[in-house]
Amino acid sequence: MKDNILDNPSALKVISLVLAILLWFYMGIQNPETEVTYRGVPVKTVMQNAQLENGVSAIGTGSESVDITLRGNKSVLSRISADDIYATIEVDASLSPGVYYLPINVTLPLEDAVITGKYPAGYDVRVDRMTTTVIPVRAEITYGIDTGTYIVDEATVKPDTMEVRGPEADISILKEAVVKLNVTEDNLMEERINLPVTLYDTTGAVADATYLETTVRSAAVYPHISVRRTLPVKVDVLNLPEGWMSSEFSYTVSPSTIEIKVPVLESSSMSEYSAGEIDIKNYHSSGMVMLPIASEYMQPGGVSEIAVSLKFGELVTGDFELDTLEYDNAPEDYPFELLSALPLEVTVRGTPEAMETYDGSKLRGIVDLSSAVPGATLDLPVRIVTGDQEVGALGIVQVTVRIGEKNG
């Protein structure tokens, strides 16, 4: 029977397998050591001499890992996990900027295990000094609109600068931040458009921003686009006494219509161009007054100012003294004191006939104290009432009033 078993190949295979298992079990009892590989152990960067004032920093570290193989007793290794293994790369802050191959150091939680494998054994680490710079933010705009109809001025960008922090080598070649915008009929009426910023280096290429830090991720672009419009010109003439306009005073505006550029945001609501105000009190005789066109409306090569011709006819002037003042809205709870000396000299203007008989007896001066506050000293205008519709005050009369503290 023994010979039959030995002659049977299948039986021999079974016997060999059983013997191998028994041998492995025996060896395990006699020598309980084994090897275990712990994969993906995180590698921490440790800075030495970090207190150096101008020392370098490790750039881009923190995502490295290492596979560690340990040999030891089964019971020991069974108590160790990847989280228990401390792997580090030590970087000396006194190094010069550059790339260095640095070994991985491993600290085990138990002394009864031996490191038999470490992959990788180290990493290339870039070190550099960290610095900060301020670069301009610029808008790069293309226009998908009819530039024959629209006038395009330089856009405004906010913020127009941005602070960037990063490795000295990366910062040294940084040139600017750019926001790109294509203006079309679809976004033409948008006052403000927010767009992401892209960093560019001194070669004109997009900068590698991997290790650059900034709080600015986008910028607001304000396009300045206008449309050509021909509009009537309006001038506001102030302080016209009754009766002057038809008989003794007139004015003309030249040109009466003007071609200007109107911001697209105003184009639908603007029906006339307001050139400004002229206060007749400030002009004593006939003459020409020039009102400049506001810069935001002026076209290149176009009209730069509006001419207003003032004609006073035969009007004459006279000077009178005002001995007393009246006060509107005088405060009840605190006193006030007039600091300007009386009498006040008032210049008036009127027709020759009216001025021949005007003696100033109806002349009044009224000061409005509605803006008074305790302890304040105010320069306030005096409203002059001549008492004759053919006579009007000329120029501006002003007094100084001191307001006392509140009574009680």
Secondary structure, 3 states (H helix, E strand, C coil): CHHHHHCCHHHHHHHHHHHHHHHHHHHHHHCCEEEEEEEEEEEEEEEECCCCCCCCEEECCCCCEEEEEEEEEHHHHCCCCHHHCEEEEEEECCCCCEEEEEECEEECCCCCEEEEEEECCEEEEEEECEEEEEEEEEEEEEECCCCCCEEEEEEEEECCEEEEEEEHHHHHCEEEEEEEEEECCCCCCCCCEEEECEEEECCCCECCCCCCECCCCEEEEEEEEEEEEEEEEEEEEECCCCCHHHHHCEEEEECCEEEEEEECCCCCCCCCEEEEEEEHHHCCCCEEEEEECCCCCCCCCCCCEEEEEEECCCCEEEEEEECCCEEECCCCCCCEEECCCCCEEEEEEECHHHHHHCCCCCCEEEEECCCCCCCCEEEEEEEEECCCCCEEEECCEEEEEEECCCCC
